[in-house]
Amino acid sequence: MTGQGEIVHIGGYTAQSGGRGSGIVAAHRDPATGALAPLGTVAVTPSPSFLVRHPTRPVLYAVNELTDGEISAWQVGPDGALDALGSRSTGGAEPCHLAVLPDGDHLVAANYGSGSVAVFPLDAQGVPGERTDLVVHEGHGPDPERQDRAHAHMVSPGRGRAPLLAVDLGTDSVYRYDLDSASGRLVPRGPRMRTAPGTGPRHLARHPDGRRCYLVGELDASVTAYELTDDGALHQRGRVEASERAGHVQPSEVAVAPDGRFLYVANRGVGTIAVFDLAGELPELVAEVDTGGEWPRHFALIGEHLYVADERADMVRVFRRDASTGVPAPVGEPVPVASPTCVLP
């Protein structure tokens, strides 16, 4: 079976960003064993460091994390082939994350280097049009090297009336926006939510219940739990450490399992995946598993498997998750992929 459901795409860094990759790689996934069989580079494009799919169309989008940032779009063919649909300037530097709104009509991207959020309309085929908005964040944090200015790191669309959340590492903030679909412009919904100074918020994960979310701090190695209210406000419930390991810990990706029972956090520097139980008021660490590399940049939960992209070890590592404990165990040998930064099911 080589249907579209069995294809995984992997983004990474190319020479333009000091990486060793050549573009977007496709791989066959065996749902039974979790094994990945790389099919080679299916799109030669500069530093496609984060990838997303359109919710209803066979279209894949990537950020091109360059000084003059771009987003690119491809039609996804059988066996993961990609045909270019076009690219657009993000109006900023080093875009590192993007998302399609649930209605499939707009794409938003986070420009890390210049601390801004760009909006693009998508036509009926999912092709991006001219940028309709560019919101620039202002401010800084206490870390002079990493927080000298705004650094937008993630955009997380909400469902229904929930706002778009934009996570900014440089300003220790989560901004809330509503999208005016007619104009394609972002409208702030209330003031930004500020984290503790020096947190350096990177990514957040929403719980399936729609009421909870979890924010990882890249600079203080934290996981902060929040309650999401109906009006889009974030109320802090508490904070826990992202890792129990000694060393310099830089959390990267965070995700909640589909059943809502466990939270997963990738920790760069110490090379672990931390597993937290979500039954209580705060996440409770139940295990911290070695990934076999030191720089797990991203991971994806696909079925009963977890796929970890280690940017510096040039590999994707496959794990099987125990359904009852949530703890992943490695299966098979690492899959060689150059400078991988994103795994897209």
C-alpha positions in Angstrom: 0.0 0.0 0.0 1.5 3.3 -1.1 -1.5 5.6 -0.7 -1.1 9.2 0.4 -1.8 8.2 4.0 1.5 6.2 4.0 3.7 9.1 2.9 5.6 11.3 5.4 7.4 14.4 4.3 10.5 15.7 6.1 11.8 19.3 6.0 15.3 20.5 6.9 18.1 23.0 6.5 20.0 23.3 3.3 23.3 25.0 2.7 21.7 28.5 2.7 21.2 28.0 6.5 24.4 26.0 7.2 22.6 22.7 6.8 23.3 19.6 4.8 19.9 18.9 3.2 18.8 19.6 -0.3 15.0 20.2 0.2 11.9 18.3 1.1 12.4 14.5 1.5 9.5 11.9 1.2 9.4 8.6 2.9 7.1 5.6 2.9 5.7 4.7 6.3 4.7 1.2 7.3 1.8 1.7 9.7 2.3 -1.7 11.3 6.0 -1.4 12.2 6.4 2.3 12.0 9.4 1.9 9.7 10.3 4.8 7.3 11.8 4.1 3.9 13.2 7.4 2.4 12.3 8.0 -1.2 14.8 10.9 -1.7 14.3 14.6 -2.2 11.0 15.4 -3.9 11.4 19.2 -3.9 14.7 21.1 -4.1 14.0 24.3 -2.2 16.1 26.4 0.3 15.8 25.5 4.0 12.2 24.2 4.2 12.4 24.1 8.0 8.7 23.7 8.7 5.9 22.0 6.8 2.1 21.9 6.9 -0.7 20.4 4.8 -3.9 22.0 3.7 -6.9 20.6 5.7 -8.8 19.5 2.6 -6.6 19.9 -0.5 -3.6 17.7 -1.5 -1.3 20.7 -1.0 1.8 21.0 1.2 3.3 24.3 2.4 6.8 25.1 3.6 8.6 28.1 5.1 11.9 28.9 3.4 13.9 30.1 6.4 16.1 32.7 4.7 17.1 36.3 5.3 14.4 37.2 2.8 11.8 34.8 3.9 9.4 33.0 1.7 6.6 30.4 1.9 6.3 27.8 -0.9 3.4 25.6 -1.9 3.3 22.2 -3.7 0.6 19.9 -5.1 1.1 16.5 -3.5 0.9 13.7 -6.0 0.9 9.9 -5.6 3.8 8.5 -3.6 4.6 11.9 -2.2 5.7 13.7 -5.4 5.6 17.5 -5.2 4.7 19.9 -8.0 5.4 23.6 -7.4 2.4 25.9 -7.1 4.4 29.0 -6.3 6.0 31.0 -3.5 5.5 34.3 -1.8 7.6 36.7 0.3 6.8 36.6 4.0 7.9 40.3 4.3 10.4 39.3 7.0 13.4 37.3 7.9 13.9 33.7 8.9 10.3 32.4 8.9 10.3 29.3 11.0 6.7 28.2 11.4 3.4 28.3 9.5 -0.2 27.1 9.7 -3.3 26.9 7.6 -6.5 28.2 9.3 -9.1 25.5 9.8 -11.4 26.9 7.0 -8.5 26.4 4.6 -8.8 29.9 3.2 -5.7 31.6 4.8 -2.1 30.7 5.6 -0.2 32.4 8.4 3.6 32.4 8.9 5.9 33.5 11.8 9.0 35.4 10.8 11.5 34.6 13.6 14.3 37.0 12.5 12.1 40.1 12.3 9.4 39.2 14.8 6.4 39.5 12.6 3.3 37.4 11.4 2.3 37.3 7.7 -1.1 36.4 6.3 -1.8 34.9 2.8 -5.1 34.1 1.2 -5.5 30.7 -0.4 -7.6 30.1 -3.5 -10.0 27.2 -4.1 -7.0 25.0 -5.1 -4.9 26.1 -2.1 -2.6 28.3 -4.0 -1.3 31.3 -1.9 -2.0 34.8 -3.1 -0.4 38.2 -2.4 0.2 38.8 1.3 -2.8 40.6 3.0 -1.2 41.5 6.3 2.1 41.8 8.2 1.9 42.4 11.9 5.2 43.4 13.5 5.7 42.7 17.2 7.7 45.3 19.3 9.7 44.9 22.4 12.5 42.7 23.9 13.2 40.4 26.9 16.0 40.2 29.5 18.3 37.9 27.6 20.5 40.3 25.5 21.6 37.6 23.0 18.3 35.9 22.3 15.7 38.5 23.3 17.2 41.7 21.8 14.0 42.2 19.8 10.8 40.3 18.9 11.2 36.8 17.5 7.9 35.2 16.4 8.3 31.5 16.7 4.9 29.8 16.2 1.4 30.5 15.0 -1.4 28.3 16.4 -4.9 28.8 14.9 -7.9 28.1 17.1 -11.1 26.4 16.1 -14.5 28.1 16.0 -14.3 31.4 17.9 -10.9 30.7 19.5 -8.2 33.2 18.5 -5.0 32.6 16.6 -2.1 32.5 19.1 1.3 33.8 18.1 4.2 32.8 20.3 7.0 35.3 20.5 10.3 34.1 22.0 11.9 37.6 22.0 9.2 39.5 23.9 8.2 36.7 26.3 4.6 37.0 25.0 1.7 35.1 23.4 -0.3 37.4 21.1 -4.0 36.8 20.4 -5.5 37.6 17.0 -8.8 37.2 15.2 -8.6 37.0 11.4 -11.0 39.2 9.4 -11.5 36.8 6.6 -12.9 39.5 4.2 -9.8 41.7 4.4 -7.3 39.0 5.4 -6.0 41.2 8.2 -5.2 40.3 11.8 -7.2 42.1 14.6 -5.7 41.9 18.1 -8.0 40.3 20.6 -7.2 42.0 23.9 -3.6 42.6 25.2 -0.8 40.1 24.7 -0.3 37.5 27.4 3.1 37.9 29.0 5.1 35.0 30.4 7.7 35.2 33.2 10.7 37.3 32.0 13.3 35.2 30.3 11.0 32.3 29.5 11.6 32.6 25.8 8.4 30.9 24.7 8.8 28.7 21.6 5.9 26.4 20.8 2.6 25.6 22.4 0.3 22.6 22.3 -3.4 22.7 22.6 -5.2 19.9 24.5 -8.1 18.2 22.6 -10.5 19.4 25.2 -10.0 23.0 23.9 -9.6 24.3 27.5 -5.9 23.6 28.2 -2.7 24.4 26.5 1.0 23.9 27.3 3.8 26.3 26.4 7.5 25.4 26.3 10.1 28.0 27.3 13.2 27.6 25.2 15.4 29.8 27.4 14.3 28.7 30.9 13.6 25.0 30.0 10.0 25.2 31.3 6.6 23.8 30.5 3.8 26.2 31.6 0.2 25.0 31.8 -2.6 27.4 30.9 -6.4 27.4 31.0 -7.9 28.8 27.7 -11.2 30.7 28.3 -14.0 31.2 25.8 -12.8 34.7 25.1 -9.3 33.5 24.2 -7.6 34.6 27.4 -4.8 32.4 28.9 -4.7 31.8 32.6 -1.6 30.2 34.0 -2.1 27.1 36.1 1.5 26.4 36.9 5.0 25.6 35.7 7.2 22.5 35.6 10.7 21.7 34.4 10.9 20.4 30.8 13.7 17.9 31.8 15.3 16.4 34.8 18.6 15.9 33.1 21.7 17.8 34.0 23.1 20.1 31.3 21.9 22.9 29.0 18.3 22.1 28.1 16.6 23.8 25.1 13.0 22.5 24.7 11.8 22.6 21.1 8.6 20.8 20.0 5.7 20.0 22.3 2.5 18.0 21.6 -0.4 16.4 23.3 -1.3 12.8 22.4 -4.7 12.6 20.5 -6.4 10.9 23.5 -5.3 13.9 25.7 -3.6 11.7 28.3 0.0 12.5 27.7 2.2 15.5 26.8 5.5 15.1 25.0 8.4 17.6 25.0 11.6 17.3 22.9 14.7 18.6 24.8 17.7 19.7 22.8 21.1 19.7 24.4 20.3 16.6 26.5 18.7 14.7 23.6 15.5 13.4 25.3 11.8 13.2 24.9 10.0 13.9 28.2 6.6 12.3 28.8 4.1 14.0 31.1 0.9 12.6 32.5 -2.0 15.1 32.2 -4.4 13.6 34.6 -3.7 16.1 37.4 -3.7 19.9 37.7 -0.2 20.2 36.4 1.8 17.9 33.9 3.6 15.2 35.9 6.8 13.7 34.5 6.5 10.0 34.0 9.6 9.2 31.9 12.4 10.9 30.0 13.7 8.8 27.0 17.0 9.2 25.2 16.6 9.9 21.5 20.0 8.7 20.5 21.0 12.2 19.4 21.5 15.5 21.2 19.4 17.9 19.1 15.8 16.7 18.7 14.4 19.7 16.8 10.9 18.3 16.1 8.8 15.2 16.4 5.4 13.9 15.1 2.9 11.6 16.7 1.5 9.3 14.0 -0.7 6.4 15.1 1.1 4.5 17.8 4.5 5.8 16.7 6.6 8.9 17.4 9.1 10.2 14.9 11.9 12.4 16.1 13.9 14.6 13.8 17.4 15.2 15.1 18.8 18.2 13.3 22.5 17.7 14.2 22.6 13.9 14.1 21.2 13.8 10.5 18.5 11.2 11.4 14.9 10.5 12.1 14.4 8.1 15.0 11.3 5.9 15.2 9.6 5.0 18.5 6.6 3.0 19.5 4.4 4.5 22.2 3.0 2.2 24.9 -0.7 2.8 24.9 -1.2 2.6 28.6 1.9 4.3 29.9 2.5 6.7 27.0 6.2 6.0 27.1 8.0 5.6 23.8 10.6 2.9 23.0 12.9 3.0 20.0 12.3 0.5 17.1 14.7 -0.3 14.3 17.7 1.7 13.2 17.8 5.5 12.8 16.7 6.7 9.4 19.4 8.8 7.7 18.1 12.3 6.7 20.3 15.3 6.3 19.7 18.2 8.8 16.0 17.3 9.5 13.9 19.9 11.3 10.3 18.8 10.7 8.4 15.5 10.2 5.0 15.9 8.5 2.5 13.0 8.5 
